[in-house]
């Protein structure tokens, strides 16, 4: 998620040497990627978008989904090829697929099964990555976070986006799943450009979601009164408020936007996942995703039977957060969001 570099704590600062090398590498691969894309038009497999507020459980869900084998996904390795993802997918296949592991020369590349992360960041070559550098390439102004559907339809390079995703899926011969929270306010637009799609909406107990946002701010920015995550359309309305009221509004507005967007998606193209219920019974959602994607089940489910539910509302700020959430609920009921 885009954050002002000067505001990051040292632990979360960017690696400028890495950024420079990746930029150079991707520039070198761009011409070859253009040639590769000539044979691709539209994805043959469904794309799975994971939507919802930050700190709602989307990273755990992506880690779990990756471990099931149902879909390919943006790994930490693949994300480094953000301007040449089809070539990157082929390189990943070469380095990590057991079929190409000659006499265990590359045996250190193994599927990650650790369900830990820090502010959405995972560890391991094959662990899920948020893939924001890839998605932002297709925005006319990658610095902005707020786009109307009309702007995206007119200005986004949809043809190249579809071709690249088609190429990635062709390499892995699977659907492709990724976080789509950059487009929480643009679900109808995404729904309109993909022939095959599944929108998975993650929701979490609002109090614990808000508390987690505040904690993430402290961890990544060093204080809880600094904005964390994408600047949503209501940013100007929220930016001057005290931390609890601001974070509660941020979570509330995002949920309202996702509610509105999901309401316009056909029932066979969407799935609502409540975080606490997912943690208690992941297999239930495995079966539902397989059914929604209309794919042959790759194997019997052998993942975790359940996950521990973190932050069980035993927090000092519970009363204040709950009051802030009630305030925003009332505001939305009386006036609604200004974003259309």
C-alpha positions, 0 to 999 in steps of 0.5 A, a space after each residue: 500500500 502506498 505510504 509516504 516514504 518519509 513517514 515510514 519507520 526504519 523497519 518498513 523503509 524501502 530498499 532503494 538499491 533493490 528498487 533501482 535494480 528491479 527498475 533496470 531489470 524490468 526495463 530490459 525485459 519490456 521489449 521481450 514481454 511485448 513480443 510474448 503478449 502478441 499471442 494473448 488477448 483475454 484470460 481463459 481462466 477466471 480471475 479472483 479478486 480479494 476485496 475489503 478493508 485493509 487489516 480485515 484478514 485479506 493477507 491470511 486469506 490469500 496465504 490460505 488460498 495460495 496453499 490450496 493449489 486452486 489458483 496461481 497468485 502473485 508471489 514475492 518472486 513474481 512481483 519483481 517482474 511487475 513490467 514483464 509478468 509473463 516472463 516472470 511467471 516462466 522464470 518462477 516456473 523454471 525455478 520452483 516447479 518440481 518438474 524442472 528441478 534437476 537433481 535438486 539443484 534448486 531444492 531451496 524453492 519450496 511452497 511456503 506454508 507459514 501463515 505469518 505476515 507483517 502489515 501485509 508483507 509475507 516472507 518467502 519467494 513463493 508467499 503471496 505479494 500484494 502486487 501493487 506495482 503491477 496494478 499501478 502500471 495501468 493507472 494513468 496517474 499511478 500516484 493517485 488512489 481515487 478513480 471513478 469507473 468512468 475514468 478507468 474505462 477511458 484511461 486505463 490500458 485494459 487491453 494490455 492488462 487483460 493480455 498480461 493476466 491471460 499470459 500469467 494464467 496460461 503459464 500456470 494453467 490455473 485461475 489467478 487470485 490477487 488482492 484487489 483493494 486498490 479498486 475497492 471503489 471500482 468493483 463494477 468496473 472490474 466486473 465489466 472487463 473480465 469475462 470470468 471473475 470471482 469477487 471475494 469480499 472479506 469482512 471482519 468484526 468492525 471494532 477489531 478491524 479498526 483497532 488493527 488499523 490503529 496498530 498497523 499505523 503505530 507499527 509502520 509509521 510510528 504513531 496512530 495519527 498518520 494515515 495508513 493505506 490508500 487515500 480513499 475518496 473520503 480522505 479530505 473528510 477524515 484527515 483532520 480527525 483524531 485517530 480513532 474517529 479517523 480509522 473507524 471512518 476509514 473502515 466504515 467508508 471502505 465497507 460501504 463502497 465494497 457493499 455498493 460495488 458487490 451489490 452490482 455483481 451477479 451472485 455466481 461471481 461473488 462470495 462473501 467471507 466473514 473473517 471470524 467464520 472463515 477462521 473457524 471453518 476454512 474448508 467450507 470456503 474452499 468448497 464454495 470457491 471450487 464451486 464458484 470457479 467451476 473447476 475440477 477440485 485439484 485435491 481433497 482439502 488438506 489445509 488447516 481445520 481452523 485458524 486462531 482468531 486474533 484480537 477478540 475485542 479485548 482491547 482498551 479502546 473498545 468503547 471509544 471505537 464502538 462509539 466512533 463506528 456508531 457515529 459513522 454508521 449514523 452519518 452514512 445512513 443520513 447522508 451516504 457517501 459522496 463518491 459515485 
